[in-house]
Amino acid sequence: MRSTRLTVAALALALPLTLAACGSDDTTSASGSSNTASSSAPAASPSESTASMDKPFGSACAGVPTSGAGSFDGMAKDPVATAASNNPALKTLVTAVGEAGLGDTLNSAKDITVFAPTDDAFAALPKATLDAAMKDPKGLLTTVLTNHVVEGRLSPDQVAGEHKTLSGKSITVSGSGEDFTVTPGDAKVVCGNVQTANATVYIIDKVLVPAM
């Protein structure tokens, strides 16, 4: 049984963040009665669920390249902003991060979770909303983008619940297994548990625009 606790402090939105995380792994040996006649399935269930949580999941994962820098293996080697720039479904997000000057901040952060809207998610925003954000990169755009970033690397069995984002506002993730919804916006996770060098990424189908 593995539990991971991450404690991270974020200093500022547009200024470089200094995030420190500490984690501890506790391994507990199974103690229990030898009376349980379940020898036909000797720990298959826990190991299967762990294996499932170690892999990306979701329908949109099929669109991720199978090789190269934009593949799951390639993204795992790069920090999150660089990894996102190699994913063909996240071009608008990468452009917005660049406009806000958050690329270095995200790349240098340690142990974060990013909810990454697809290009289609940005395209579904009202044009006036997107234009207003792009015209105010250090204000509105930074607030919107940091509303998609949470301290700590949240695995699929940890991601459900309310989380304070780096914008100072909160988002709520509901669901379990491989079916998650994120509010505000009722965004669906379409490809989750994607690993980069410093982040766990959940690709979502809507932008999480916070209440202003």
C-alpha positions in Angstrom: 0.0 0.0 0.0 1.6 3.2 -1.1 0.7 6.7 0.1 2.3 9.9 -1.1 2.1 13.2 0.6 3.3 16.3 -1.1 3.6 19.7 0.5 4.4 22.6 -1.7 4.3 26.4 -1.3 3.6 28.7 -4.2 4.9 32.4 -3.9 3.4 34.4 -6.8 1.4 34.1 -10.0 3.4 35.9 -12.6 6.7 35.8 -10.7 8.8 32.6 -10.7 7.4 30.2 -8.2 9.5 28.4 -5.7 7.9 25.1 -5.0 9.3 22.6 -2.5 7.8 19.2 -2.2 8.6 16.4 0.1 7.2 12.9 -0.2 7.4 9.8 1.8 6.7 6.3 0.7 5.5 3.9 3.3 5.5 0.3 2.5 3.4 -1.9 4.7 3.7 -5.6 4.6 0.4 -7.5 4.4 -0.7 -8.6 7.8 -3.8 -10.6 8.1 -5.3 -14.0 8.8 -4.2 -17.0 6.8 -7.8 -18.2 6.9 -8.9 -16.2 3.8 -9.4 -18.7 1.0 -8.6 -16.3 -1.8 -5.5 -18.0 -3.0 -7.0 -18.2 -6.5 -6.4 -14.4 -6.9 -3.3 -13.8 -4.9 -2.9 -9.9 -5.0 -3.9 -9.6 -8.6 -6.5 -7.0 -7.9 -4.1 -4.5 -6.1 -1.3 -4.9 -8.7 -3.7 -4.5 -11.6 -5.2 -1.3 -10.1 -1.7 0.1 -9.5 -0.6 -0.7 -13.1 -3.7 1.0 -14.4 -3.0 4.1 -12.3 0.6 4.2 -13.7 -0.6 4.6 -17.2 -2.4 7.4 -19.1 -6.1 6.8 -19.7 -8.9 8.4 -21.7 -10.3 8.5 -25.2 -8.1 11.4 -26.3 -4.9 9.5 -25.4 -5.2 7.7 -28.8 -4.4 11.0 -30.5 -1.0 11.4 -28.7 1.9 10.5 -31.0 3.3 7.0 -30.4 7.0 8.1 -30.7 9.1 11.2 -30.5 9.0 14.2 -28.1 5.2 14.4 -28.2 4.7 10.8 -27.2 4.0 9.8 -23.6 7.6 8.6 -23.2 8.9 11.8 -24.8 6.8 14.1 -22.6 8.0 12.2 -19.5 11.5 13.4 -20.1 10.7 17.2 -20.4 9.4 19.7 -17.9 5.7 20.4 -18.4 5.6 23.6 -20.6 8.2 22.0 -22.9 6.3 18.7 -22.9 3.0 20.5 -23.7 4.7 22.3 -26.7 5.4 18.9 -28.2 1.8 17.7 -27.9 -0.2 18.6 -31.1 -3.5 19.0 -29.1 -2.2 21.7 -26.8 -1.0 24.4 -29.2 -3.3 27.2 -28.0 -2.5 26.5 -24.4 1.2 26.7 -25.2 0.7 30.0 -27.0 -1.2 31.4 -24.0 1.5 30.3 -21.6 4.0 32.0 -23.7 2.0 35.2 -23.9 1.7 35.2 -20.1 5.4 34.6 -19.6 4.7 31.5 -17.5 6.8 28.9 -19.5 9.9 29.2 -17.3 7.7 29.3 -14.1 6.0 26.1 -15.0 9.1 24.4 -16.2 11.0 25.2 -13.0 8.2 24.3 -10.6 8.6 21.1 -8.7 5.8 18.5 -8.4 2.6 20.1 -9.8 -0.6 18.9 -11.4 -1.7 20.7 -14.6 -5.2 20.5 -16.1 -4.5 21.2 -19.7 -7.3 22.4 -22.0 -7.2 21.1 -25.6 -7.2 23.4 -28.6 -10.9 22.6 -29.1 -11.5 23.7 -25.5 -10.1 27.1 -26.2 -11.9 27.3 -29.5 -15.2 26.8 -27.6 -14.7 29.9 -25.5 -16.6 33.0 -26.5 -14.3 35.0 -28.7 -14.7 38.1 -26.5 -13.5 36.2 -23.5 -10.4 34.8 -25.2 -9.5 38.1 -26.8 -9.9 39.9 -23.5 -7.5 37.4 -21.8 -4.9 37.6 -24.6 -5.0 41.4 -24.4 -4.2 41.2 -20.6 -1.5 38.6 -20.4 -0.1 39.6 -17.0 -3.6 39.9 -15.5 -6.6 38.0 -16.7 -4.7 35.5 -18.8 -2.3 34.7 -16.0 -5.3 34.2 -13.6 -7.0 31.9 -16.0 -3.9 29.8 -16.7 -2.8 29.5 -13.1 -6.4 28.3 -12.3 -5.3 25.1 -14.1 -2.3 24.4 -11.9 -2.4 22.7 -8.5 0.5 22.0 -6.1 1.6 18.4 -5.8 1.5 15.6 -8.3 -2.0 14.1 -8.0 -2.4 10.5 -9.1 -5.8 9.3 -10.3 -6.6 8.0 -6.8 -5.8 11.4 -5.3 -7.2 13.8 -7.8 -10.9 13.8 -6.7 -11.7 16.6 -4.3 -11.4 20.4 -3.9 -8.0 21.8 -4.8 -6.6 25.3 -4.4 -4.9 26.4 -7.6 -2.0 28.8 -8.1 -4.5 31.5 -9.0 -5.7 31.5 -5.4 -9.1 30.1 -6.4 -10.3 26.5 -6.1 -11.4 23.9 -8.5 -13.3 20.7 -7.7 -12.7 17.3 -9.3 -15.4 14.7 -9.0 -15.4 11.1 -10.2 -13.2 8.0 -9.9 -11.3 5.4 -11.9 -10.9 6.8 -15.4 -14.0 9.1 -15.3 -13.4 12.6 -13.9 -15.1 16.0 -14.2 -13.6 19.3 -13.2 -15.5 22.4 -12.2 -15.9 25.3 -12.8 -16.9 24.5 -16.4 -17.8 20.8 -16.0 -14.7 19.9 -18.0 -14.1 16.2 -18.7 -10.7 14.6 -18.4 -10.1 13.2 -21.9 -6.6 12.0 -21.3 -5.4 11.7 -17.7 -2.3 10.8 -15.7 0.1 12.0 -18.4 3.6 12.3 -16.8 6.2 15.0 -17.5 9.5 15.5 -15.7 7.9 17.8 -13.1 4.1 17.4 -13.4 1.2 15.1 -13.7 -1.1 16.3 -16.5 -4.8 15.8 -17.0 -5.9 16.9 -20.5 -9.5 18.4 -20.3 -12.1 19.4 -22.9 -13.0 22.8 -21.4 -11.2 25.9 -20.1 -11.6 26.4 -16.3 -12.5 30.1 -16.3 -12.6 31.3 -12.7 -15.3 33.6 -11.4 -13.9 37.1 -11.4 
